[in-house]
Every structure is written in C-alpha cells, then in structure tokens.
Amino acid sequence: MSHENLAIVRAIHEVMARGESPASLGLLHPDIEYVNPPGAVEPGTRRGIAAYEDAMRSMHESFDDVRIEVREIIDAGEKVVVLATFIARGRSSGAQRQHEDGYVWTVRDGKAVSFQWFNDPAKALEAVGLRQ
C-alpha cells in the first residue's frame, strides 16, 4: 500500500508542476484537509477540494513563476513526506523567494485525504516520527 501512496503523491506533484489540479485526475478525496502552518499568510485548516484549490489559487495570485522542486519523497506508511524547494517571485514586490519546505500527505484508499505544509522540512519529518 505505501508503494501505491508514494506513486499517488508523486503524481500529485507532477500534475501541480504542469500547472494543473490534482483533483482533475481524481487524486484528492472530496473532503481533503489542507493545513497551513501558523506563520503562513493564510494559516489554518481548510476542507474540501474547492478549499484546496482556493488555497493553491491564492498562492499563484501572490507569486509569479511558482515552482516546487521535489528533492525527496519519503514513505511513512499511510503518510508520505515530501521535501521540496519552493521557488517563486512576489507578484507585487518582485522579490525572489526560495525556501526549503516539507509537506506531509495522508493517503487512504488511493486518494489524498490530507495535505499539511511545514515551512521547515525537519518539522514535517518530526510530524511522522522521523528525523533528518
């Protein structure tokens, strides 16, 4: 099952890299939970595909040339950790942003049921009981 979960998360990130929604491929559960860290521009939890897509749209409205370069995908059973570099340019400021992030995806029955963003890869690993 975890091999399948890795493939699902990999597919989600490939779809997003093309600028498409993973919902279009049926990779997201209808009640997906999207969790931003406390320090995010829009912190907190959102639920549902529409809320997930709103959060992604908000990110693309704030930044130009958004890229999430996946460095590593780690099997943690039902959860999958993605270590990535977020690269973008502020839409209004023009400031370049490059930051190491960690994401924890929870996959059940072939669909992502939860996405949690961490602005520190070590915290993403800790969330699933792993260390860097």
N, CA, C and O atoms as a Tinker XYZ file with bonds, in Angstrom:
   528  protein
     1  N      0.814000   -1.194000    0.000000    73     2
     2  CA     0.000000    0.000000    0.000000    64     1     3
     3  C      0.858000    1.259000    0.000000    63     2     4     5
     4  O      0.546000    2.203000   -0.726000    81     3
     5  N      1.923000    1.303000    0.786000    73     3     6
     6  CA     2.718000    2.529000    0.852000    64     5     7
     7  C      3.428000    2.825000   -0.469000    63     6     8     9
     8  O      3.700000    3.983000   -0.786000    81     7
     9  N      3.731000    1.759000   -1.250000    73     7    10
    10  CA     4.314000    1.971000   -2.577000    64     9    11
    11  C      3.303000    2.714000   -3.457000    63    10    12    13
    12  O      3.660000    3.608000   -4.223000    81    11
    13  N      2.046000    2.322000   -3.325000    73    11    14
    14  CA     0.966000    3.000000   -4.050000    64    13    15
    15  C      0.836000    4.451000   -3.576000    63    14    16    17
    16  O      0.628000    5.355000   -4.386000    81    15
    17  N      0.957000    4.669000   -2.273000    73    15    18
    18  CA     0.857000    6.034000   -1.729000    64    17    19
    19  C      1.963000    6.930000   -2.279000    63    18    20    21
    20  O      1.724000    8.095000   -2.600000    81    19
    21  N      3.170000    6.384000   -2.385000    73    19    22
    22  CA     4.278000    7.148000   -2.970000    64    21    23
    23  C      3.954000    7.536000   -4.405000    63    22    24    25
    24  O      4.204000    8.670000   -4.814000    81    23
    25  N      3.404000    6.607000   -5.166000    73    23    26
    26  CA     3.063000    6.877000   -6.566000    64    25    27
    27  C      1.981000    7.947000   -6.668000    63    26    28    29
    28  O      2.030000    8.793000   -7.561000    81    27
    29  N      1.016000    7.916000   -5.772000    73    27    30
    30  CA    -0.055000    8.920000   -5.783000    64    29    31
    31  C      0.507000   10.302000   -5.489000    63    30    32    33
    32  O      0.182000   11.262000   -6.188000    81    31
    33  N      1.339000   10.416000   -4.473000    73    31    34
    34  CA     1.923000   11.718000   -4.114000    64    33    35
    35  C      2.850000   12.207000   -5.225000    63    34    36    37
    36  O      2.865000   13.396000   -5.546000    81    35
    37  N      3.608000   11.309000   -5.799000    73    35    38
    38  CA     4.477000   11.687000   -6.922000    64    37    39
    39  C      3.625000   12.228000   -8.073000    63    38    40    41
    40  O      3.972000   13.242000   -8.679000    81    39
    41  N      2.524000   11.561000   -8.372000    73    39    42
    42  CA     1.624000   12.004000   -9.446000    64    41    43
    43  C      1.011000   13.368000   -9.121000    63    42    44    45
    44  O      0.875000   14.210000  -10.009000    81    43
    45  N      0.643000   13.590000   -7.870000    73    43    46
    46  CA     0.090000   14.889000   -7.465000    64    45    47
    47  C      1.090000   15.999000   -7.768000    63    46    48    49
    48  O      0.726000   17.027000   -8.339000    81    47
    49  N      2.341000   15.793000   -7.388000    73    47    50
    50  CA     3.351000   16.833000   -7.605000    64    49    51
    51  C      3.683000   17.005000   -9.087000    63    50    52    53
    52  O      3.981000   18.117000   -9.522000    81    51
    53  N      3.638000   15.944000   -9.855000    73    51    54
    54  CA     3.862000   16.066000  -11.301000    64    53    55
    55  C      2.747000   16.884000  -11.955000    63    54    56    57
    56  O      3.010000   17.721000  -12.819000    81    55
    57  N      1.517000   16.641000  -11.543000    73    55    58
    58  CA     0.373000   17.382000  -12.077000    64    57    59
    59  C      0.480000   18.862000  -11.700000    63    58    60    61
    60  O      0.256000   19.742000  -12.532000    81    59
    61  N      0.823000   19.122000  -10.443000    73    59    62
    62  CA     0.951000   20.524000   -9.999000    64    61    63
    63  C      2.086000   21.224000  -10.741000    63    62    64    65
    64  O      1.977000   22.411000  -11.050000    81    63
    65  N      3.177000   20.506000  -11.034000    73    63    66
    66  CA     4.296000   21.111000  -11.750000    64    65    67
    67  C      3.894000   21.535000  -13.156000    63    66    68    69
    68  O      4.498000   22.436000  -13.739000    81    67
    69  N      2.873000   20.881000  -13.695000    73    67    70
    70  CA     2.358000   21.262000  -15.018000    64    69    71
    71  C      1.313000   22.368000  -14.924000    63    70    72    73
    72  O      0.771000   22.805000  -15.939000    81    71
    73  N      1.032000   22.822000  -13.692000    73    71    74
    74  CA     0.054000   23.889000  -13.501000    64    73    75
    75  C     -1.383000   23.397000  -13.497000    63    74    76    77
    76  O     -2.311000   24.186000  -13.676000    81    75
    77  N     -1.573000   22.105000  -13.296000    73    75    78
    78  CA    -2.907000   21.518000  -13.277000    64    77    79
    79  C     -3.291000   21.135000  -11.853000    63    78    80    81
    80  O     -2.443000   21.060000  -10.963000    81    79
    81  N     -4.571000   20.897000  -11.656000    73    79    82
    82  CA    -5.061000   20.485000  -10.347000    64    81    83
    83  C     -5.044000   18.967000  -10.223000    63    82    84    85
    84  O     -5.480000   18.269000  -11.139000    81    83
    85  N     -4.544000   18.443000   -9.097000    73    83    86
    86  CA    -4.595000   17.000000   -8.895000    64    85    87
    87  C     -6.030000   16.479000   -8.795000    63    86    88    89
    88  O     -6.268000   15.284000   -8.970000    81    87
    89  N     -6.976000   17.360000   -8.517000    73    87    90
    90  CA    -8.378000   16.950000   -8.460000    64    89    91
    91  C     -8.855000   16.490000   -9.834000    63    90    92    93
    92  O     -9.740000   15.641000   -9.937000    81    91
    93  N     -8.268000   17.052000  -10.887000    73    91    94
    94  CA    -8.682000   16.690000  -12.250000    64    93    95
    95  C     -8.394000   15.224000  -12.565000    63    94    96    97
    96  O     -9.014000   14.649000  -13.460000    81    95
    97  N     -7.463000   14.617000  -11.837000    73    95    98
    98  CA    -7.136000   13.205000  -12.035000    64    97    99
    99  C     -7.765000   12.308000  -10.969000    63    98   100   101
   100  O     -7.508000   11.105000  -10.927000    81    99
   101  N     -8.591000   12.906000  -10.109000    73    99   102
   102  CA    -9.236000   12.128000   -9.059000    64   101   103
   103  C     -8.292000   11.703000   -7.959000    63   102   104   105
   104  O     -8.534000   10.696000   -7.295000    81   103
   105  N     -7.211000   12.455000   -7.748000    73   103   106
   106  CA    -6.204000   12.084000   -6.745000    64   105   107
   107  C     -6.512000   12.635000   -5.353000    63   106   108   109
   108  O     -5.871000   12.243000   -4.379000    81   107
   109  N     -7.487000   13.540000   -5.251000    73   107   110
   110  CA    -7.838000   14.140000   -3.967000    64   109   111
   111  C     -9.183000   13.612000   -3.480000    63   110   112   113
   112  O    -10.130000   13.474000   -4.254000    81   111
   113  N     -9.249000   13.326000   -2.206000    73   111   114
   114  CA   -10.513000   12.931000   -1.593000    64   113   115
   115  C    -11.422000   14.164000   -1.564000    63   114   116   117
   116  O    -10.927000   15.274000   -1.367000    81   115
   117  N    -12.729000   14.001000   -1.754000    73   115   118
   118  CA   -13.629000   15.164000   -1.752000    64   117   119
   119  C    -13.540000   16.010000   -0.483000    63   118   120   121
   120  O    -13.788000   17.215000   -0.532000    81   119
   121  N    -13.190000   15.401000    0.653000    73   119   122
   122  CA   -13.094000   16.133000    1.924000    64   121   123
   123  C    -11.648000   16.383000    2.337000    63   122   124   125
   124  O    -11.350000   16.462000    3.529000    81   123
   125  N    -10.748000   16.508000    1.363000    73   123   126
   126  CA    -9.328000   16.703000    1.691000    64   125   127
   127  C     -9.157000   17.850000    2.682000    63   126   128   129
   128  O     -9.835000   18.874000    2.604000    81   127
   129  N     -8.241000   17.649000    3.604000    73   127   130
   130  CA    -7.907000   18.666000    4.600000    64   129   131
   131  C     -6.588000   19.312000    4.176000    63   130   132   133
   132  O     -5.608000   18.614000    3.914000    81   131
   133  N     -6.566000   20.636000    4.109000    73   131   134
   134  CA    -5.383000   21.405000    3.723000    64   133   135
   135  C     -4.984000   22.228000    4.935000    63   134   136   137
   136  O     -5.768000   23.057000    5.396000    81   135
   137  N     -3.771000   22.016000    5.468000    73   135   138
   138  CA    -3.345000   22.668000    6.701000    64   137   139
   139  C     -2.114000   23.523000    6.434000    63   138   140   141
   140  O     -1.071000   23.017000    6.017000    81   139
   141  N     -2.245000   24.829000    6.678000    73   139   142
   142  CA    -1.122000   25.767000    6.597000    64   141   143
   143  C     -0.562000   25.994000    7.996000    63   142   144   145
   144  O     -1.312000   25.938000    8.971000    81   143
   145  N      0.743000   26.249000    8.119000    73   143   146
   146  CA     1.330000   26.492000    9.434000    64   145   147
   147  C      0.879000   27.843000    9.991000    63   146   148   149
   148  O      0.376000   28.687000    9.249000    81   147
   149  N      1.059000   28.046000   11.292000    73   147   150
   150  CA     0.643000   29.304000   11.926000    64   149   151
   151  C      1.240000   30.557000   11.286000    63   150   152   153
   152  O      0.579000   31.596000   11.265000    81   151
   153  N      2.465000   30.494000   10.762000    73   151   154
   154  CA     3.104000   31.678000   10.200000    64   153   155
   155  C      2.765000   31.953000    8.745000    63   154   156   157
   156  O      3.303000   32.891000    8.156000    81   155
   157  N      1.889000   31.160000    8.156000    73   155   158
   158  CA     1.538000   31.338000    6.742000    64   157   159
   159  C      0.685000   32.588000    6.552000    63   158   160   161
   160  O      0.081000   33.087000    7.502000    81   159
   161  N      0.641000   33.086000    5.326000    73   159   162
   162  CA    -0.197000   34.246000    5.012000    64   161   163
   163  C     -1.650000   33.929000    5.345000    63   162   164   165
   164  O     -2.371000   34.781000    5.866000    81   163
   165  N     -2.074000   32.726000    5.049000    73   163   166
   166  CA    -3.428000   32.271000    5.367000    64   165   167
   167  C     -3.324000   31.009000    6.217000    63   166   168   169
   168  O     -3.512000   29.905000    5.704000    81   167
   169  N     -3.021000   31.156000    7.528000    73   167   170
   170  CA    -2.848000   29.977000    8.375000    64   169   171
   171  C     -4.172000   29.254000    8.620000    63   170   172   173
   172  O     -5.252000   29.812000    8.427000    81   171
   173  N     -4.057000   28.013000    9.045000    73   171   174
   174  CA    -5.248000   27.271000    9.442000    64   173   175
   175  C     -5.579000   26.122000    8.518000    63   174   176   177
   176  O     -4.819000   25.770000    7.617000    81   175
   177  N     -6.745000   25.548000    8.775000    73   175   178
   178  CA    -7.183000   24.350000    8.072000    64   177   179
   179  C     -8.372000   24.652000    7.183000    63   178   180   181
   180  O     -9.297000   25.366000    7.571000    81   179
   181  N     -8.329000   24.097000    5.985000    73   179   182
   182  CA    -9.433000   24.187000    5.029000    64   181   183
   183  C     -9.845000   22.764000    4.690000    63   182   184   185
   184  O     -9.039000   21.837000    4.774000    81   183
   185  N    -11.105000   22.597000    4.307000    73   183   186
   186  CA   -11.585000   21.257000    3.968000    64   185   187
   187  C    -12.322000   21.269000    2.634000    63   186   188   189
   188  O    -13.085000   22.185000    2.325000    81   187
   189  N    -12.070000   20.227000    1.862000    73   187   190
   190  CA   -12.750000   20.045000    0.599000    64   189   191
   191  C    -11.886000   20.449000   -0.585000    63   190   192   193
   192  O    -10.942000   21.229000   -0.453000    81   191
   193  N    -12.230000   19.901000   -1.742000    73   191   194
   194  CA   -11.452000   20.171000   -2.949000    64   193   195
   195  C    -11.504000   21.645000   -3.323000    63   194   196   197
   196  O    -10.486000   22.215000   -3.718000    81   195
   197  N    -12.666000   22.270000   -3.206000    73   195   198
   198  CA   -12.773000   23.696000   -3.552000    64   197   199
   199  C    -11.861000   24.533000   -2.663000    63   198   200   201
   200  O    -11.213000   25.463000   -3.144000    81   199
   201  N    -11.802000   24.213000   -1.374000    73   199   202
   202  CA   -10.935000   24.954000   -0.455000    64   201   203
   203  C     -9.466000   24.704000   -0.775000    63   202   204   205
   204  O     -8.649000   25.621000   -0.698000    81   203
   205  N     -9.124000   23.460000   -1.134000    73   203   206
   206  CA    -7.755000   23.125000   -1.535000    64   205   207
   207  C     -7.367000   23.956000   -2.760000    63   206   208   209
   208  O     -6.302000   24.572000   -2.794000    81   207
   209  N     -8.243000   23.964000   -3.758000    73   207   210
   210  CA    -7.951000   24.705000   -4.985000    64   209   211
   211  C     -7.914000   26.213000   -4.736000    63   210   212   213
   212  O     -7.139000   26.919000   -5.382000    81   211
   213  N     -8.732000   26.719000   -3.818000    73   211   214
   214  CA    -8.677000   28.145000   -3.455000    64   213   215
   215  C     -7.319000   28.491000   -2.849000    63   214   216   217
   216  O     -6.743000   29.534000   -3.158000    81   215
   217  N     -6.809000   27.608000   -1.985000    73   215   218
   218  CA    -5.502000   27.849000   -1.363000    64   217   219
   219  C     -4.401000   27.868000   -2.423000    63   218   220   221
   220  O     -3.501000   28.706000   -2.375000    81   219
   221  N     -4.475000   26.949000   -3.370000    73   219   222
   222  CA    -3.470000   26.917000   -4.435000    64   221   223
   223  C     -3.590000   28.161000   -5.327000    63   222   224   225
   224  O     -2.584000   28.748000   -5.726000    81   223
   225  N     -4.807000   28.546000   -5.627000    73   223   226
   226  CA    -5.039000   29.738000   -6.451000    64   225   227
   227  C     -4.507000   30.984000   -5.740000    63   226   228   229
   228  O     -3.900000   31.850000   -6.371000    81   227
   229  N     -4.733000   31.070000   -4.439000    73   227   230
   230  CA    -4.243000   32.200000   -3.648000    64   229   231
   231  C     -2.716000   32.296000   -3.721000    63   230   232   233
   232  O     -2.162000   33.389000   -3.840000    81   231
   233  N     -2.042000   31.141000   -3.647000    73   231   234
   234  CA    -0.587000   31.123000   -3.755000    64   233   235
   235  C     -0.161000   31.663000   -5.122000    63   234   236   237
   236  O      0.769000   32.465000   -5.213000    81   235
   237  N     -0.838000   31.226000   -6.180000    73   235   238
   238  CA    -0.464000   31.659000   -7.534000    64   237   239
   239  C     -0.847000   33.115000   -7.793000    63   238   240   241
   240  O     -0.268000   33.756000   -8.670000    81   239
   241  N     -1.805000   33.641000   -7.049000    73   239   242
   242  CA    -2.141000   35.059000   -7.173000    64   241   243
   243  C     -1.106000   35.928000   -6.463000    63   242   244   245
   244  O     -0.899000   37.081000   -6.840000    81   243
   245  N     -0.461000   35.382000   -5.442000    73   243   246
   246  CA     0.538000   36.125000   -4.675000    64   245   247
   247  C      1.919000   36.073000   -5.310000    63   246   248   249
   248  O      2.729000   36.980000   -5.123000    81   247
   249  N      2.186000   35.007000   -6.064000    73   247   250
   250  CA     3.517000   34.793000   -6.615000    64   249   251
   251  C      3.466000   34.530000   -8.111000    63   250   252   253
   252  O      2.500000   33.967000   -8.626000    81   251
   253  N      4.526000   34.949000   -8.804000    73   251   254
   254  CA     4.751000   34.604000  -10.204000    64   253   255
   255  C      5.779000   33.476000  -10.251000    63   254   256   257
   256  O      6.553000   33.284000   -9.313000    81   255
   257  N      5.772000   32.747000  -11.337000    73   255   258
   258  CA     6.791000   31.723000  -11.583000    64   257   259
   259  C      6.959000   30.754000  -10.417000    63   258   260   261
   260  O      8.080000   30.470000   -9.997000    81   259
   261  N      5.849000   30.251000   -9.901000    73   259   262
   262  CA     5.889000   29.319000   -8.780000    64   261   263
   263  C      6.415000   27.963000   -9.253000    63   262   264   265
   264  O      5.933000   27.390000  -10.230000    81   263
   265  N      7.419000   27.473000   -8.526000    73   263   266
   266  CA     7.943000   26.126000   -8.765000    64   265   267
   267  C      8.145000   25.440000   -7.433000    63   266   268   269
   268  O      8.646000   26.035000   -6.479000    81   267
   269  N      7.754000   24.201000   -7.382000    73   267   270
   270  CA     8.018000   23.374000   -6.201000    64   269   271
   271  C      8.879000   22.222000   -6.699000    63   270   272   273
   272  O      8.395000   21.298000   -7.353000    81   271
   273  N     10.155000   22.298000   -6.376000    73   271   274
   274  CA    11.110000   21.288000   -6.825000    64   273   275
   275  C     11.254000   20.209000   -5.750000    63   274   276   277
   276  O     11.842000   20.432000   -4.692000    81   275
   277  N     10.704000   19.046000   -6.051000    73   275   278
   278  CA    10.739000   17.930000   -5.111000    64   277   279
   279  C     12.159000   17.382000   -5.041000    63   278   280   281
   280  O     12.749000   17.023000   -6.061000    81   279
   281  N     12.702000   17.321000   -3.823000    73   279   282
   282  CA    14.036000   16.766000   -3.606000    64   281   283
   283  C     13.972000   15.307000   -3.175000    63   282   284   285
   284  O     14.822000   14.494000   -3.539000    81   283
   285  N     12.940000   14.994000   -2.387000    73   283   286
   286  CA    12.852000   13.635000   -1.853000    64   285   287
   287  C     11.405000   13.345000   -1.469000    63   286   288   289
   288  O     10.690000   14.217000   -0.974000    81   287
   289  N     10.988000   12.100000   -1.709000    73   287   290
   290  CA     9.675000   11.621000   -1.281000    64   289   291
   291  C      9.924000   10.424000   -0.378000    63   290   292   293
   292  O     10.603000    9.471000   -0.760000    81   291
   293  N      9.364000   10.487000    0.831000    73   291   294
   294  CA     9.681000    9.506000    1.866000    64   293   295
   295  C      8.422000    8.760000    2.297000    63   294   296   297
   296  O      7.410000    9.367000    2.647000    81   295
   297  N      8.506000    7.455000    2.263000    73   295   298
   298  CA     7.420000    6.580000    2.695000    64   297   299
   299  C      7.351000    6.583000    4.216000    63   298   300   301
   300  O      8.333000    6.277000    4.893000    81   299
   301  N      6.184000    6.930000    4.746000    73   299   302
   302  CA     5.964000    6.864000    6.190000    64   301   303
   303  C      4.642000    6.131000    6.433000    63   302   304   305
   304  O      3.838000    6.547000    7.268000    81   303
   305  N      4.426000    5.045000    5.703000    73   303   306
   306  CA     3.204000    4.251000    5.844000    64   305   307
   307  C      2.027000    4.927000    5.176000    63   306   308   309
   308  O      2.032000    5.153000    3.966000    81   307
   309  N      1.022000    5.247000    5.966000    73   307   310
   310  CA    -0.160000    5.944000    5.462000    64   309   311
   311  C      0.171000    7.377000    5.065000    63   310   312   313
   312  O     -0.556000    8.004000    4.293000    81   311
   313  N      1.258000    7.880000    5.592000    73   311   314
   314  CA     1.685000    9.245000    5.300000    64   313   315
   315  C      2.902000    9.225000    4.375000    63   314   316   317
   316  O      3.693000    8.281000    4.368000    81   315
   317  N      3.019000   10.289000    3.605000    73   315   318
   318  CA     4.143000   10.453000    2.695000    64   317   319
   319  C      4.704000   11.847000    2.927000    63   318   320   321
   320  O      3.968000   12.834000    2.916000    81   319
   321  N      6.012000   11.919000    3.137000    73   319   322
   322  CA     6.675000   13.204000    3.350000    64   321   323
   323  C      7.360000   13.624000    2.052000    63   322   324   325
   324  O      8.050000   12.834000    1.407000    81   323
   325  N      7.154000   14.875000    1.693000    73   323   326
   326  CA     7.821000   15.444000    0.525000    64   325   327
   327  C      8.729000   16.560000    1.021000    63   326   328   329
   328  O      8.275000   17.491000    1.687000    81   327
   329  N     10.009000   16.463000    0.694000    73   327   330
   330  CA    10.957000   17.534000    0.981000    64   329   331
   331  C     11.177000   18.252000   -0.343000    63   330   332   333
   332  O     11.549000   17.641000   -1.345000    81   331
   333  N     10.941000   19.565000   -0.327000    73   331   334
   334  CA    10.948000   20.309000   -1.586000    64   333   335
   335  C     11.509000   21.710000   -1.388000    63   334   336   337
   336  O     11.612000   22.218000   -0.271000    81   335
   337  N     11.864000   22.304000   -2.504000    73   335   338
   338  CA    12.283000   23.699000   -2.522000    64   337   339
   339  C     11.198000   24.491000   -3.226000    63   338   340   341
   340  O     10.858000   24.220000   -4.378000    81   339
   341  N     10.661000   25.469000   -2.520000    73   339   342
   342  CA     9.649000   26.361000   -3.079000    64   341   343
   343  C     10.378000   27.566000   -3.660000    63   342   344   345
   344  O     11.143000   28.231000   -2.960000    81   343
   345  N     10.142000   27.848000   -4.937000    73   343   346
   346  CA    10.792000   28.970000   -5.618000    64   345   347
   347  C      9.707000   29.801000   -6.286000    63   346   348   349
   348  O      8.866000   29.269000   -7.011000    81   347
   349  N      9.727000   31.096000   -6.042000    73   347   350
   350  CA     8.729000   31.973000   -6.656000    64   349   351
   351  C      9.208000   33.412000   -6.569000    63   350   352   353
   352  O     10.183000   33.726000   -5.887000    81   351
   353  N      8.493000   34.278000   -7.283000    73   351   354
   354  CA     8.775000   35.711000   -7.227000    64   353   355
   355  C      7.491000   36.403000   -6.800000    63   354   356   357
   356  O      6.422000   36.131000   -7.348000    81   355
   357  N      7.595000   37.297000   -5.822000    73   355   358
   358  CA     6.425000   38.034000   -5.355000    64   357   359
   359  C      5.793000   38.809000   -6.497000    63   358   360   361
   360  O      6.473000   39.534000   -7.223000    81   359
   361  N      4.497000   38.650000   -6.647000    73   359   362
   362  CA     3.809000   39.292000   -7.764000    64   361   363
   363  C      3.880000   40.820000   -7.661000    63   362   364   365
   364  O      4.147000   41.491000   -8.658000    81   363
   365  N      3.647000   41.369000   -6.486000    73   363   366
   366  CA     3.667000   42.830000   -6.363000    64   365   367
   367  C      5.061000   43.373000   -6.045000    63   366   368   369
   368  O      5.418000   44.461000   -6.498000    81   367
   369  N      5.845000   42.631000   -5.274000    73   367   370
   370  CA     7.157000   43.133000   -4.863000    64   369   371
   371  C      8.261000   42.796000   -5.863000    63   370   372   373
   372  O      9.252000   43.519000   -5.969000    81   371
   373  N      8.085000   41.703000   -6.589000    73   371   374
   374  CA     9.139000   41.237000   -7.484000    64   373   375
   375  C     10.260000   40.524000   -6.749000    63   374   376   377
   376  O     11.222000   40.075000   -7.372000    81   375
   377  N     10.148000   40.414000   -5.429000    73   375   378
   378  CA    11.188000   39.769000   -4.621000    64   377   379
   379  C     11.207000   38.262000   -4.881000    63   378   380   381
   380  O     10.164000   37.607000   -4.915000    81   379
   381  N     12.405000   37.735000   -5.061000    73   379   382
   382  CA    12.579000   36.304000   -5.270000    64   381   383
   383  C     12.493000   35.595000   -3.930000    63   382   384   385
   384  O     13.070000   36.057000   -2.945000    81   383
   385  N     11.782000   34.484000   -3.883000    73   383   386
   386  CA    11.674000   33.691000   -2.659000    64   385   387
   387  C     12.102000   32.266000   -2.976000    63   386   388   389
   388  O     11.634000   31.654000   -3.936000    81   387
   389  N     12.994000   31.759000   -2.155000    73   387   390
   390  CA    13.391000   30.357000   -2.258000    64   389   391
   391  C     13.466000   29.820000   -0.845000    63   390   392   393
   392  O     14.167000   30.374000    0.003000    81   391
   393  N     12.746000   28.743000   -0.592000    73   391   394
   394  CA    12.641000   28.244000    0.767000    64   393   395
   395  C     12.522000   26.729000    0.752000    63   394   396   397
   396  O     11.870000   26.155000   -0.120000    81   395
   397  N     13.153000   26.091000    1.719000    73   395   398
   398  CA    13.039000   24.647000    1.877000    64   397   399
   399  C     11.774000   24.365000    2.686000    63   398   400   401
   400  O     11.604000   24.887000    3.788000    81   399
   401  N     10.898000   23.543000    2.139000    73   399   402
   402  CA     9.636000   23.199000    2.772000    64   401   403
   403  C      9.541000   21.705000    2.975000    63   402   404   405
   404  O     10.308000   20.931000    2.402000    81   403
   405  N      8.592000   21.312000    3.795000    73   403   406
   406  CA     8.238000   19.916000    3.965000    64   405   407
   407  C      6.727000   19.799000    3.905000    63   406   408   409
   408  O      6.010000   20.646000    4.437000    81   407
   409  N      6.244000   18.750000    3.259000    73   407   410
   410  CA     4.810000   18.522000    3.144000    64   409   411
   411  C      4.521000   17.111000    3.628000    63   410   412   413
   412  O      5.273000   16.179000    3.344000    81   411
   413  N      3.431000   16.964000    4.357000    73   411   414
   414  CA     3.002000   15.637000    4.770000    64   413   415
   415  C      1.637000   15.384000    4.131000    63   414   416   417
   416  O      0.663000   16.091000    4.388000    81   415
   417  N      1.603000   14.362000    3.300000    73   415   418
   418  CA     0.373000   13.921000    2.656000    64   417   419
   419  C     -0.103000   12.666000    3.369000    63   418   420   421
   420  O      0.697000   11.786000    3.685000    81   419
   421  N     -1.401000   12.582000    3.622000    73   419   422
   422  CA    -2.003000   11.353000    4.127000    64   421   423
   423  C     -2.853000   10.790000    3.007000    63   422   424   425
   424  O     -3.697000   11.483000    2.438000    81   423
   425  N     -2.619000    9.515000    2.695000    73   423   426
   426  CA    -3.320000    8.869000    1.590000    64   425   427
   427  C     -4.092000    7.672000    2.135000    63   426   428   429
   428  O     -3.553000    6.851000    2.877000    81   427
   429  N     -5.367000    7.591000    1.750000    73   427   430
   430  CA    -6.202000    6.446000    2.104000    64   429   431
   431  C     -7.026000    6.048000    0.893000    63   430   432   433
   432  O     -7.575000    6.894000    0.188000    81   431
   433  N     -7.101000    4.769000    0.670000    73   431   434
   434  CA    -7.928000    4.237000   -0.423000    64   433   435
   435  C     -7.644000    4.916000   -1.758000    63   434   436   437
   436  O     -8.558000    5.184000   -2.538000    81   435
   437  N     -6.363000    5.191000   -2.009000    73   435   438
   438  CA    -5.956000    5.717000   -3.307000    64   437   439
   439  C     -6.172000    7.207000   -3.517000    63   438   440   441
   440  O     -6.017000    7.705000   -4.632000    81   439
   441  N     -6.528000    7.924000   -2.454000    73   439   442
   442  CA    -6.746000    9.372000   -2.587000    64   441   443
   443  C     -6.074000   10.110000   -1.430000    63   442   444   445
   444  O     -5.995000    9.602000   -0.311000    81   443
   445  N     -5.593000   11.319000   -1.725000    73   443   446
   446  CA    -5.020000   12.161000   -0.672000    64   445   447
   447  C     -6.159000   12.714000    0.172000    63   446   448   449
   448  O     -7.060000   13.378000   -0.342000    81   447
   449  N     -6.113000   12.435000    1.473000    73   447   450
   450  CA    -7.146000   12.923000    2.386000    64   449   451
   451  C     -6.663000   14.116000    3.203000    63   450   452   453
   452  O     -7.465000   14.825000    3.810000    81   451
   453  N     -5.338000   14.336000    3.216000    73   451   454
   454  CA    -4.793000   15.448000    3.988000    64   453   455
   455  C     -3.468000   15.911000    3.391000    63   454   456   457
   456  O     -2.648000   15.109000    2.944000    81   455
   457  N     -3.283000   17.234000    3.397000    73   455   458
   458  CA    -2.030000   17.866000    2.985000    64   457   459
   459  C     -1.671000   18.848000    4.091000    63   458   460   461
   460  O     -2.462000   19.728000    4.428000    81   459
   461  N     -0.490000   18.697000    4.648000    73   459   462
   462  CA    -0.032000   19.610000    5.687000    64   461   463
   463  C      1.302000   20.200000    5.262000    63   462   464   465
   464  O      2.248000   19.476000    4.951000    81   463
   465  N      1.364000   21.534000    5.252000    73   463   466
   466  CA     2.563000   22.246000    4.828000    64   465   467
   467  C      3.357000   22.670000    6.060000    63   466   468   469
   468  O      2.797000   23.181000    7.030000    81   467
   469  N      4.674000   22.448000    6.004000    73   467   470
   470  CA     5.598000   22.878000    7.053000    64   469   471
   471  C      6.663000   23.754000    6.405000    63   470   472   473
   472  O      7.222000   23.387000    5.371000    81   471
   473  N      6.948000   24.903000    7.001000    73   471   474
   474  CA     7.991000   25.766000    6.443000    64   473   475
   475  C      9.374000   25.371000    6.962000    63   474   476   477
   476  O     10.331000   26.137000    6.850000    81   475
   477  N      9.467000   24.176000    7.527000    73   475   478
   478  CA    10.730000   23.595000    7.982000    64   477   479
   479  C     10.669000   22.089000    7.710000    63   478   480   481
   480  O      9.859000   21.390000    8.319000    81   479
   481  N     11.507000   21.582000    6.811000    73   479   482
   482  CA    11.464000   20.153000    6.490000    64   481   483
   483  C     11.599000   19.249000    7.716000    63   482   484   485
   484  O     10.983000   18.185000    7.767000    81   483
   485  N     12.397000   19.661000    8.699000    73   483   486
   486  CA    12.578000   18.842000    9.904000    64   485   487
   487  C     11.260000   18.667000   10.650000    63   486   488   489
   488  O     11.010000   17.607000   11.225000    81   487
   489  N     10.415000   19.696000   10.646000    73   487   490
   490  CA     9.121000   19.596000   11.327000    64   489   491
   491  C      8.182000   18.634000   10.603000    63   490   492   493
   492  O      7.390000   17.942000   11.244000    81   491
   493  N      8.263000   18.585000    9.290000    73   491   494
   494  CA     7.460000   17.622000    8.529000    64   493   495
   495  C      7.890000   16.203000    8.884000    63   494   496   497
   496  O      7.051000   15.324000    9.082000    81   495
   497  N      9.191000   15.985000    8.962000    73   495   498
   498  CA     9.692000   14.665000    9.327000    64   497   499
   499  C      9.279000   14.301000   10.755000    63   498   500   501
   500  O      8.855000   13.174000   11.012000    81   499
   501  N      9.402000   15.253000   11.679000    73   499   502
   502  CA     9.009000   15.017000   13.064000    64   501   503
   503  C      7.525000   14.665000   13.180000    63   502   504   505
   504  O      7.138000   13.854000   14.020000    81   503
   505  N      6.703000   15.279000   12.335000    73   503   506
   506  CA     5.265000   15.044000   12.379000    64   505   507
   507  C      4.896000   13.598000   12.107000    63   506   508   509
   508  O      3.835000   13.135000   12.525000    81   507
   509  N      5.770000   12.880000   11.405000    73   507   510
   510  CA     5.517000   11.460000   11.122000    64   509   511
   511  C      6.467000   10.541000   11.900000    63   510   512   513
   512  O      6.541000    9.341000   11.632000    81   511
   513  N      7.188000   11.115000   12.860000    73   511   514
   514  CA     8.060000   10.320000   13.715000    64   513   515
   515  C      9.423000   10.009000   13.135000    63   514   516   517
   516  O     10.084000    9.063000   13.562000    81   515
   517  N      9.858000   10.821000   12.137000    73   515   518
   518  CA    11.181000   10.633000   11.528000    64   517   519
   519  C     12.085000   11.808000   11.861000    63   518   520   521
   520  O     11.636000   12.849000   12.340000    81   519
   521  N     13.366000   11.612000   11.594000    73   519   522
   522  CA    14.359000   12.682000   11.778000    64   521   523
   523  C     15.184000   12.819000   10.512000    63   522   524   525
   524  O     15.300000   11.886000    9.718000    81   523
   525  N     15.759000   14.012000   10.340000    73   523   526
   526  CA    16.606000   14.258000    9.169000    64   525   527
   527  C     17.924000   13.556000    9.302000    63   526   528
   528  O     18.767000   13.650000    8.410000    81   527
